[in-house]
């Protein structure tokens, strides 16, 4: 019998490890972007301005980012199974609070609990992949899970719109609460345990090693495009593409949902393409640069009002932006496995802080400059992305 290749992905492990964690990431992305479709309902029911809606939606990113450093230590110390299963119960509580909200304060509390509850879904998945699968297939697995996440983004567009129209936006969150509790049980009872390298280290040392990560120039050159390019994508896909499509591109509510759905689908396709090709060709850094450049080109076209090409631009933007996840694979290969939880969460904290700042800041600029506000707000965010990409482009990937 022919031996399986050293970097094979056993079907049993895919079922026991990949599937439960990918279910959690599906919910994480659905919750990240769900407000884009129900934004008009929330604004009407709670009398929210653009700035208030941006702040409310971005609370998810703020709490998500704030928990990344302790999350990295917890993942390296206790493992992804226990951490992710526990956090998803907070997400279930958050969905219940959001669905029952009778004021902005309760909406914000629910959104904050949702951000905390799903903050470990992707990082926990990557940590699990480094424990159970060959490192040479990490970009492939990351691509697969991002494709599942893209299904969550797609579910947050036209399907959520249909459910909200039929049953009301609150019913969406009752369903999400039940799903979070079910996936928590799936992760806890199905995912196997494995010995954790570095788990016996002291708390002081585990937190102290984060400083060494943040002092690495290699870390920052790779992480910054993830931070600003994907941070901007999350801010737009999660909220501001919807009003841009309606107000600048002149699309109807149904056309907006369909366009966001197409962009999310492109993100999923790109995740598989970039992840698989990057591993097969051992060209992770090159694929990362190409994806970031494509995303930024589409972004600038959107920023300066190419409304007639809105559908194609949103698709190109999603297809390129997904390559940001290659940063996790690149970084994980260049730091010890004992640090993988802290490495990926260290990059994530800044990415989600950027998403918070962009999502809130765009709303504030739109209120301050209603005429031409999208070009101004999107353009400023685009300049930050361009600077990060220009620093990355000359870089060559060192040996792992």
C-alpha positions in Angstrom: 0.0 0.0 0.0 1.3 3.4 -0.9 2.1 5.6 2.1 0.3 8.8 2.6 2.4 11.9 2.0 3.9 13.6 5.1 1.8 16.7 4.6 -1.5 14.9 4.0 -4.7 16.1 5.7 -6.3 13.0 7.3 -10.1 13.0 6.8 -10.7 12.0 10.4 -8.8 14.9 11.7 -10.5 17.2 9.3 -13.9 16.0 10.7 -12.9 16.2 14.3 -10.8 19.4 14.3 -11.5 21.5 11.2 -15.3 21.1 11.0 -16.1 22.2 14.6 -13.8 25.2 14.6 -15.0 26.2 11.1 -18.6 26.2 12.4 -17.5 28.7 15.0 -15.8 30.9 12.5 -18.9 30.8 10.3 -20.8 32.4 13.2 -18.0 34.8 13.9 -18.1 36.3 10.4 -21.9 36.3 10.2 -22.0 38.3 13.4 -19.2 40.6 12.2 -21.2 41.7 9.1 -24.9 41.2 10.1 -25.4 44.8 11.0 -24.8 45.9 7.4 -28.1 44.5 6.3 -30.2 45.5 9.3 -28.6 48.9 9.6 -31.7 50.7 8.3 -33.9 48.8 10.7 -31.7 49.7 13.7 -31.3 53.3 12.6 -35.1 53.7 12.2 -36.1 51.9 15.4 -33.5 53.5 17.7 -33.1 56.9 15.9 -29.4 56.4 15.3 -27.2 58.8 13.3 -24.5 57.6 10.9 -21.9 58.2 13.6 -23.9 56.4 16.3 -24.5 53.5 14.0 -20.8 53.3 13.2 -19.9 53.4 16.9 -22.5 50.8 17.9 -21.4 48.3 15.1 -17.7 48.9 15.8 -18.1 48.0 19.5 -17.7 44.4 18.3 -14.2 45.2 16.9 -13.2 47.1 20.1 -14.0 44.3 22.5 -12.7 41.7 20.0 -9.3 43.6 19.9 -9.1 44.2 23.6 -9.3 40.5 24.3 -6.7 39.3 21.8 -3.6 39.5 24.1 -5.1 37.5 27.0 -6.7 35.2 24.3 -3.3 34.4 22.9 -1.9 33.4 26.3 -5.1 31.3 27.1 -4.8 29.5 23.8 -1.1 28.6 24.4 -1.8 27.6 28.0 -5.2 25.8 27.9 -5.7 25.0 24.2 -8.2 26.0 21.7 -10.9 23.5 22.6 -11.6 24.8 26.1 -11.1 28.4 25.3 -13.3 28.6 22.1 -16.1 26.5 23.6 -16.3 28.7 26.7 -16.2 32.0 24.7 -19.0 30.9 22.4 -21.4 30.8 25.4 -20.7 34.5 25.8 -21.6 35.0 22.2 -25.0 33.2 22.8 -25.7 35.6 25.7 -24.7 38.5 23.5 -27.1 37.5 20.8 -29.9 37.2 23.3 -29.2 40.6 24.8 -29.1 42.2 21.3 -32.3 40.6 20.2 -34.1 41.7 23.4 -32.7 45.3 23.4 -35.0 48.2 24.2 -32.3 50.9 24.0 -28.9 51.7 22.6 -27.2 50.7 25.8 -28.5 47.2 25.6 -27.6 47.0 21.9 -24.1 48.0 22.8 -23.8 45.5 25.6 -25.1 42.7 23.3 -22.7 43.8 20.6 -19.8 43.8 23.1 -20.6 40.3 24.3 -20.8 39.1 20.7 -17.4 40.5 20.0 -15.9 38.8 23.1 -17.7 35.5 22.4 -16.4 35.0 18.9 -13.0 36.6 19.5 -11.2 33.3 19.6 -12.9 31.5 16.7 -10.2 32.1 14.0 -7.2 32.4 16.3 -8.3 29.2 18.1 -8.7 27.5 14.8 -5.2 28.5 13.7 -3.8 27.3 17.0 -5.6 24.0 16.6 -4.2 23.6 13.1 -0.6 24.1 14.3 -1.2 21.4 16.9 -2.8 18.7 14.6 -1.7 19.3 11.0 1.6 19.8 9.1 2.8 23.4 9.1 3.3 23.1 5.3 -0.5 23.0 4.9 -1.3 25.9 7.2 -2.1 28.3 4.4 -4.3 25.8 2.8 -6.3 25.2 6.0 -6.5 28.9 6.7 -7.8 29.3 3.1 -10.4 26.7 3.7 -11.6 28.2 7.0 -11.8 31.6 5.4 -13.9 30.1 2.7 -16.3 28.9 5.4 -16.2 32.3 6.9 -17.2 33.7 3.6 -20.3 31.6 3.7 -21.0 33.3 7.0 -20.6 36.7 5.3 -22.9 35.5 2.5 -25.4 34.4 5.1 -25.2 37.9 6.6 -26.5 39.4 3.4 -29.5 38.2 1.4 -30.4 35.3 3.7 -30.4 37.6 6.8 -32.4 40.2 4.8 -35.0 37.6 3.9 -35.3 36.4 7.5 -35.4 40.0 8.8 -38.1 40.9 6.3 -40.2 37.8 7.2 -39.8 37.6 11.0 -38.1 40.9 12.0 -34.5 41.6 12.8 -34.8 40.3 16.4 -35.6 36.8 15.2 -32.2 36.8 13.5 -30.5 37.0 16.8 -32.7 34.4 18.5 -31.5 32.0 15.8 -27.9 33.1 16.2 -28.0 32.6 20.0 -29.2 29.0 19.6 -26.5 28.3 17.0 -23.7 29.7 19.2 -24.7 27.4 22.1 -24.9 24.4 19.7 -21.4 25.1 18.2 -20.0 25.5 21.7 -21.1 22.0 22.6 -19.8 20.7 19.2 -16.3 22.1 19.9 -16.2 20.9 23.5 -17.4 17.4 23.0 -16.0 16.6 19.5 -12.5 18.2 19.3 -9.8 16.0 20.8 -7.2 17.3 23.2 -3.5 17.4 22.5 -0.4 18.2 24.6 0.4 21.9 24.4 4.1 22.9 23.9 4.9 25.6 26.4 1.8 25.1 28.5 3.9 24.7 31.7 5.5 28.1 31.3 4.7 30.7 34.0 2.1 33.4 33.4 4.8 36.0 33.7 6.9 34.4 31.0 4.0 33.9 28.7 3.0 37.5 28.8 6.6 38.6 28.7 7.2 36.8 25.4 4.7 39.0 23.7 7.2 41.9 24.0 9.7 39.9 21.9 7.1 39.4 19.2 6.3 43.1 19.1 10.0 44.0 18.8 10.4 42.0 15.6 10.6 44.1 12.4 9.7 41.0 10.4 6.4 40.8 12.5 5.5 44.4 11.7 6.3 44.3 8.0 4.1 41.2 7.5 1.4 42.2 10.0 0.8 45.9 9.0 -0.9 45.1 5.6 -3.2 42.7 7.5 -3.9 45.4 10.0 -4.9 48.2 7.7 -6.0 46.5 4.4 -8.1 43.8 6.1 -9.1 46.2 8.8 -10.5 48.5 6.2 -12.2 45.6 4.4 -14.0 44.6 7.6 -15.1 48.2 8.3 -16.6 48.5 4.8 -18.1 45.0 4.4 -19.4 45.1 7.9 -21.2 48.5 7.5 -20.1 51.2 5.1 -20.3 49.4 1.7 -24.0 49.1 2.2 -24.8 52.9 2.4 -22.1 53.6 -0.3 -23.9 51.2 -2.7 -27.2 52.9 -1.9 -26.2 56.6 -1.9 -23.2 56.7 -4.3 -23.9 53.8 -6.6 -27.7 54.2 -6.6 -28.5 50.6 -5.8 -31.8 49.5 -4.3 -32.0 47.6 -0.9 -32.3 44.3 -2.7 -29.4 45.1 -5.1 -27.2 46.2 -2.1 -27.8 42.8 -0.4 -27.1 40.9 -3.6 -23.9 42.9 -4.3 -22.6 42.3 -0.7 -23.4 38.6 -1.2 -21.4 38.5 -4.4 -18.5 40.2 -2.7 -18.6 37.7 0.2 -18.7 34.8 -2.3 -15.6 36.3 -4.1 -13.9 36.4 -0.7 -14.6 32.7 -0.2 -13.3 31.7 -3.6 -10.2 33.8 -3.2 -9.5 32.2 0.2 -9.3 28.8 -1.3 -7.3 30.0 -4.3 -4.7 32.0 -2.4 -4.3 29.5 0.4 -4.0 26.4 -1.7 -1.7 28.0 -4.3 0.5 29.6 -1.7 1.2 26.2 0.0 1.6 24.3 -3.3 3.9 26.8 -4.8 5.7 27.7 -1.5 5.0 31.3 -2.4 3.1 32.6 0.6 4.7 36.0 0.7 4.3 36.6 -3.1 0.6 35.6 -2.9 0.1 37.9 0.1 1.6 40.9 -1.8 -0.5 40.2 -4.9 -3.8 39.9 -2.9 -3.1 43.1 -0.9 -2.3 45.0 -4.1 -5.5 43.8 -5.8 -7.6 44.7 -2.8 -6.1 48.2 -2.6 -6.6 48.9 -6.3 -10.3 48.0 -6.0 -10.6 50.0 -2.8 -9.3 53.2 -4.4 -11.7 52.8 -7.3 -14.5 52.5 -4.8 -13.2 55.4 -2.7 -13.3 57.8 -5.7 -16.9 57.0 -6.8 -16.7 54.4 -9.6 -20.4 53.7 -8.9 -21.1 52.3 -12.3 -18.7 49.5 -11.7 -19.8 48.9 -8.2 -20.6 45.2 -8.5 -17.3 44.3 -10.2 -15.3 46.4 -7.8 -16.9 44.8 -4.7 -16.2 41.3 -6.1 -12.5 42.2 -6.9 -12.2 43.8 -3.4 -13.4 40.7 -1.7 -11.3 38.4 -3.8 -8.1 40.3 -3.0 -8.7 41.1 0.6 -9.0 37.5 1.7 -5.2 37.1 1.0 -4.6 39.0 4.2 -5.0 35.7 6.1 -1.7 34.5 4.5 -0.1 36.7 7.1 -1.1 34.3 9.8 0.6 31.4 8.0 3.7 33.4 7.2 4.1 34.6 10.8 3.4 31.1 12.3 6.1 29.5 10.3 8.7 32.0 11.6 8.0 31.8 15.3 8.2 28.7 17.6 5.0 26.7 18.0 4.9 27.6 21.7 4.1 31.2 20.6 1.6 30.6 17.8 -1.4 31.7 19.8 0.3 34.9 20.9 1.8 35.6 17.4 -1.5 35.5 15.6 -3.5 37.3 18.3 -0.8 40.0 18.5 -1.4 40.8 14.8 -5.2 40.5 15.3 -5.4 43.0 18.1 -4.1 45.8 15.9 -6.3 44.7 12.9 -9.5 44.8 15.0 -8.5 48.1 16.6 -8.0 49.5 13.0 -11.5 48.1 12.0 -13.0 49.9 15.1 -11.2 53.1 14.2 -12.1 53.0 10.5 -15.7 52.0 11.1 -16.3 54.7 13.7 -14.1 57.3 12.0 -15.8 56.9 8.6 -19.2 57.6 10.3 -17.8 60.7 12.0 -16.4 62.1 8.7 -19.7 61.4 6.9 -21.5 63.4 9.5 -19.0 66.3 9.3 -18.7 66.4 5.5 -21.9 65.0 4.0 -20.9 66.3 0.5 -18.1 64.2 -0.8 -17.7 62.5 2.6 -17.2 59.0 1.2 -14.3 60.0 -1.0 -12.7 61.9 1.9 -13.2 59.2 4.5 -12.3 56.3 2.2 -9.4 58.2 0.7 -7.7 58.8 4.1 -8.0 55.2 5.1 -6.6 54.2 1.6 -3.4 56.3 2.2 -2.7 54.2 5.4 -3.1 51.0 3.4 -0.8 52.2 0.7 1.9 53.1 3.1 1.8 49.6 4.7 1.9 47.9 1.3 4.8 49.9 0.1 6.8 48.8 3.1 6.0 45.2 2.5 6.6 45.0 -1.3 10.4 45.0 -1.3 10.6 42.3 1.4 11.8 38.8 0.8 10.6 35.9 3.0 13.5 34.4 5.1 13.8 30.7 5.8 11.3 29.3 8.4 
